[in-house]
């Protein structure tokens, strides 16, 4: 299902495999019933042990992911590991890792990724954070943008003025500007021009 939602999915996964040589797991739109979408590339042996020992409820990395937002190296997560989940993980080459978590529209999504040889660099973490956030945007659906906000961005993309968009949509100029501003905020853009570019790049408009 993720293949039909995230553009260039196989290429994105290949990039994660290159950095996460020991595997990774992505979960999108977590609720009390579990994730809406899940993709795991940890070894089958580790997944089996993880499920058999019910690590899901006591894994300090996962607890951080479902309670915090942002990104962190595993080594910087100082939550108690009462049953030695991380010690067991190291037996399966999950030596170093990073966690990424984001809450959008009251649902949480996360990525944890690992490698056997060294810590992830700041540059790699920044790259993975951008990649993860882009995936979340696609999965949750257009960053929460409404059709009316998208119509405003679409008009700006087509080179129309606020007045021309207002006439076309049969609304006031201040309403067009308000919708564009809301879209800018949801996209995290600094300007409406950047908002239009971001929405176009992500195929929202």
N, C-alpha and C positions, 0 to 999 in steps of 0.2 A: 504493500500500500504506500509506503514512503516513497517508492520509486516514482509513483504517479503524482506525488505532491512536491517533492524537492527536485528542482531542475538539476540536471547533470549528477544524479544521485550516485551512480557508479564511480564517477570521477571524484566526487566528494569523499566517498568511502575509501577509495584508494589512497587519498591524501591522509586520511585518518590512520589507515593501516601502516603507512610509511612512518608516521610519527609514533604511533602506538604499537610498537612491535610485540608487546605482550597482550594486546587486545584492548577493547573498549566496549562500553555499553552506552546507548542513548535511550532515554525514555522521554516521551512527550505527553503533555496534558495529564499529569498525575492527578488522580482523585482518590478518595478512600477505597474505591474499587480497583485501583491499580492504574497503570498507564494506558492511554488510548493507543499509543504506538510504542513499540519496543524493538530495538535492534541491538543484539549482543554479538560480539566477536571475541569474547573471552573463550578460552579452551573449553571443550565439552566436559573435561574432567573437573575443571574448577567450577563450572556451572552446576555440575552434579553435586559436588561437595557442598557448595553454597546453599543449594536447595535442601539437601538432606539434613544439614545442620541448622537450618532456619536462620542463617546469618542475616537475612533481609532485615530482621527486626533489631539487630544489635551491631550491625556494621557501622563503625564510626564515620566512614566516608559517606555512606548513604544517608546517615542521620544528618550530617552536615548539608548534604544536597537537598533534603526535604525541609530543612529549617532555615537555610541561609540563601542569599543570592550573591552572585559574583563568581569569582574564581579563586582557587587556592591549590597549592601543591599539597599532596597528601601529607608530606612531612610537616606541614604547618598547621594541620588540623589536630588539635590537642584534645579531642574528646576521648573519654575512657574507652578502652578496648577490653572489656571484661572477660571475653572468651577467646581472645587471641586471634581475631579474624585476620589481622594484618600479618601476623606471624605465619599463619597458614597460607595466606596469599603469596608470601615470598617463596614458598616451596613450589609455586607454579609460575615463577618468573615475574610476578607482579611486585617488582622491587621499588620502582619509583612511579609516581603518578600525579595526575592533576584532576581536579574536579571543577565543573562548571554548572551553575544552577541559575535559573531565571523563573520568576513568577509573572505570568501574563494572563489577564482576564480570569484571575483567581485560580489558575491552574499552574502547576509547577512542571518544568521540564529540566532535565539534567543530562550531562555527559561526564563520564569518568573514563580516563584513558591512562594506559600504563606502558612502561618500557623496562627492560631488564638491566640497562647499563649505566644510566645517569639521570639526573634531574632534568626536567624540561626547562629550557631557557626562558627568559622573560619574553623574547621575541616569539618563541613557539607558543607560549601561553597566550600572548596577544593575538596571534594568528588563529589559534584554536577558538578563542573567545569570539572573534569576529565570525568565524565559520559557524560556530554553534548558534550564535544569535541570529544569523541569517536563516539557518534551518528552522529555528523556532518561529521566526516571522512567517515563513511559508506554511508551517504546520498549523499554527493557530489561526491563520487566515488573514492576510492583508493588514497585519498590525492593529486589528480592531477598527480599521477605517470603515466608515459607513459609505453607502452608495452615493449619498449627497456630497460627502467630502471627496470621494473619488471623481465625481463629476466636475468639481471645482478644479482639481488637479489636472484632469483631462483637458479642460478648456485652456488652462495655462500651458500645458504641453503643446497644444495646437496653435499657440501663439496669440490667443485671444486676450483682449484686455478684460479687466474686472467688469467693466460696463457691458462689453459684448457677451461675456458669460452670463451676466445678470439678465440680459435681454433673452438669450437663448433658453435659460432655465426658468425664466419668468419669476425671478426673485430680485431682491434689492442688491445693490452693490455692497453695502455693509454685510449682508448675509453671505455673499460670495467670499468676502475677505475673512469673515469669521470661520467659515468652513475650511478655507485654506490654512488659516492659523491653527485650527484644531488638528488638521492633518499633519502640519509641520511638527507639532508637539508630539503626536503619536509616533511619528517616524524618527524623532530625535534629531531633526534637521535644524540647521542654524538659520536657513533662509527658505522662502517658498520655492526659489529656484532649485535649491538642493533637494527639497522635498519632492518636487516633480521628477528630478533626476533619479532619486532613490526609488520612487514608485514605478518609474519606467523600467529601471534596471531589474527590479524584482517582479516585473510583469503584472503589477497590480492594475496598471492602466495601459 
